[in-house]
Amino acid sequence: MKQGIVACSLSSAKLRGHGWPAARRGPAANLDRLGVSDTLVQIILWHSNVATTKAHYIKSAEQDVRDAMGRLETSLLDTNWTPTPSTAGPN
């Protein structure tokens, strides 16, 4: 996944990006949830130290957070999605 692709996707959905590390946290957390070892996640993310991977990329989320991110994913896939004050977030 290239950084420019992520930026273009967010821009076309009228969302702001939160940087490349944020785009990598999701896959890292999902791999962890699937039972992939921390060391393997480290290798996938090309980190030289597993401590970096564990401290900054592998994050567990409560079910309500996963549900909210699922709604975000659905909204990004909806070509007619337009942000509203309740979904646009802080300025």
Secondary structure by P-SEA (a helix, b strand, c coil): ccaaaaaaaaaaaccccccaaaaaaaaaaaaaaacccaaaaaaaaccccaaaaaacccccccaaaaaaaaaaaaaaacccccccccccccc
